[in-house]
Amino acid sequence: MSTLETNAIGKYSGNNVSVDDSLNLKSYTTAERDALTSVAGDLIYNSSNNIPQYFDGTNWQDTKTFLDLDVDALLVAGGGGGGSDRGGGGGAGGVFYATGQSLSRNTNYTVTVGAGGPGGVGSSSAGNNGTVGFDSDFGSLTSAKGGGFGGGSSNAGNGGSGGGSKFPYNPGTNIQTSTGGNGYGNAGGANSSYGAGGGGGAGASGSNASGNNGGNGGAGRAFTITGSSVAYAGGGGGAPSNDGSQGNRGNGGSGGGGNSAVGTSGANGSNGAANTGGGGGGAANHPRTGSGGSGGSGVVIIRYPTLSGTLTIGDGLIGSTSVDDLYTVATFTSGTGTVSWA
């Protein structure tokens, strides 16, 4: 076979060829294979792709049949942090679900899992805003960060907008809409004179504050890409006030939204749940030293036919895989790095 090394044949009978032991094809990397002087019928084992290949006289062909690499992807961005001193609830990270994405094998796709934004730091003199979260990415797809907000002082803060919202109450806290798929994100709730608004969620807008009462965070949205229904991206609860009388705190929305602090405790708002993109809860105004909760980190989940190929996860990206019937589900919980299929 030209420059290929052949296996020794143990014996043969008539037109039937047999070997004494298992047939072991000569292994070559793709680069080594391409350096060969090959003729039609040459057969090797490609150690780069982990499959046998044969030369048809023009090109090397795989002997293994793959299903099309059609990938479903759920991207959840990092949630925004809640504000301090009658702080508004942080907006949930943007969410979108893209189905049937046709990808190529032996191609690197970058995955980034967005972190949550810090909450506003408590102060004895004034309220501080929470910080926006961070985008999550998969290849050309982007899910927008959740909006942080809203420290109060003489007035309570509005709720931050969920990533992907086109109508934020607080300009500048919601940076962009999600791109490349079906994006979900809603506006934060408005403040009252003393209570703060809830953060926007993936499934609903945050509730407006009422009197001394904080508004609830907007509800998240449930997806079944992992094989069971899981809610993501609930908005953070808006904080109450205890000016005159203590109000009720705002609760975080379903899907990881953090509750606000209780008015008289001076405690911190609750953090959004990790890997949900939930917004952080706001902190109340007495004695002003409580900080807003941080937004929850995002997550990137992809689902593809198991027979599409073997997934390689690059350095810097933390993830795991599980098999769901004929499909493999890969869940990435932090970091940035590349993935590829062979």
ABEGO torsion letter per residue (X at the ends): XEABBBBBBABBBEABBBBABBBBBBBBBAAAAAABBBBBGBBBBBAAAGBBBBBAGABBBBABBBBBBBBBBBBBBBBBBBBBGGBBBBBBBBBBBBBGBBBBBGBBBBBBBBBBBBBBBBBAABBBBBBBBBBBBBEABBBBBBBBOBBBBABBBBBBBBBGBABBABBGABABBBBGBBBBBBBBBBBBAABBBBBBBAABBBBBBBEABBBBBBBBBBBAAAGBBBBBGBBBBBBBBABGBBBBBBBBBBGGBBBBBBAAAGBBBBBBBBGAGBBBBBBBAOAGABBBBBBBBBBBBBBBBAAAEBBBBBBGBBBBBBBBEABBBBBBABEBBBBBBX
